């Protein structure tokens, strides 16, 4: 499988709303990072659905290498 594009080497802080669904870009090609804009079509990647349990500031992965997708786990620090 092809590797995703590193959108940025840091997370994206996002104020999420309780109960709202978000679609995290897994391919790294979206112009609306960290969320999907459909740029993955034909790439073999699919966006990851995330439903916010509570209102909070979350840090969505920007390097696309996290083991805890869609949230940042610090993997970008080793890139």
C-alpha positions as CSV (number, residue, x, y, z in Angstrom):
1,X,0.0,0.0,0.0
2,X,1.1,3.5,-0.7
3,X,2.2,5.7,2.2
4,X,0.0,8.7,3.1
5,X,1.3,12.2,2.4
6,X,2.6,14.0,5.5
7,X,0.2,17.0,5.7
8,X,2.3,18.7,8.5
9,X,4.6,17.5,11.2
10,X,2.4,18.6,14.0
11,X,-1.2,18.0,15.1
12,X,-4.2,20.1,14.2
13,X,-6.0,21.4,17.3
14,X,-9.8,21.2,16.7
15,X,-12.6,22.3,19.0
16,X,-15.1,19.4,18.5
17,X,-18.8,19.5,19.3
18,X,-20.4,16.7,21.3
19,X,-22.2,14.2,19.1
20,X,-20.9,15.7,15.9
21,X,-19.3,13.4,13.3
22,X,-15.9,14.3,11.7
23,X,-14.1,12.5,8.8
24,X,-10.4,12.6,9.3
25,X,-8.2,12.7,6.2
26,X,-6.1,9.5,6.1
27,X,-4.3,10.2,2.8
28,X,-2.8,13.6,3.6
29,X,-4.0,15.1,0.3
30,X,-7.0,17.1,1.5
31,X,-6.9,20.9,1.2
32,X,-9.2,21.0,4.3
33,X,-6.8,19.3,6.8
34,X,-7.2,17.6,9.1
35,X,-10.5,16.6,7.5
36,X,-11.5,14.9,4.2
37,X,-12.4,16.9,1.1
38,X,-12.6,13.8,-1.2
39,X,-9.0,14.1,-2.5
40,X,-8.4,10.4,-1.6
41,X,-10.5,9.1,-4.5
42,X,-8.5,6.5,-6.4
43,X,-5.7,6.5,-3.8
44,X,-6.7,3.4,-1.9
45,X,-7.2,5.5,1.3
46,X,-10.5,6.2,3.0
47,X,-11.3,8.9,5.6
48,X,-11.8,7.8,9.2
49,X,-15.1,8.5,10.8
50,X,-14.8,10.1,14.3
51,X,-17.8,10.9,16.5
52,X,-17.1,13.3,19.3
53,X,-18.3,12.1,22.7
54,X,-18.0,15.5,24.3
55,X,-17.1,19.0,23.5
56,X,-13.4,19.4,23.8
57,X,-10.2,20.5,22.0
58,X,-8.7,17.5,20.4
59,X,-5.5,17.1,18.5
60,X,-5.9,15.4,15.1
61,X,-2.9,13.8,13.5
62,X,-1.2,15.9,10.8
63,X,1.6,13.5,9.9
64,X,-0.8,10.6,9.1
65,X,1.5,8.1,10.9
66,X,-0.3,7.9,14.3
67,X,-1.1,4.5,15.8
68,X,-4.1,6.1,17.5
69,X,-5.9,7.5,14.4
70,X,-7.4,10.0,14.1
71,X,-5.8,11.6,17.1
72,X,-2.1,12.5,17.5
73,X,0.1,10.1,19.5
74,X,3.4,12.1,19.0
75,X,4.7,10.0,16.1
76,X,5.5,13.2,14.2
77,X,8.3,13.9,16.7
78,X,10.3,11.1,15.1
79,X,9.9,12.2,11.5
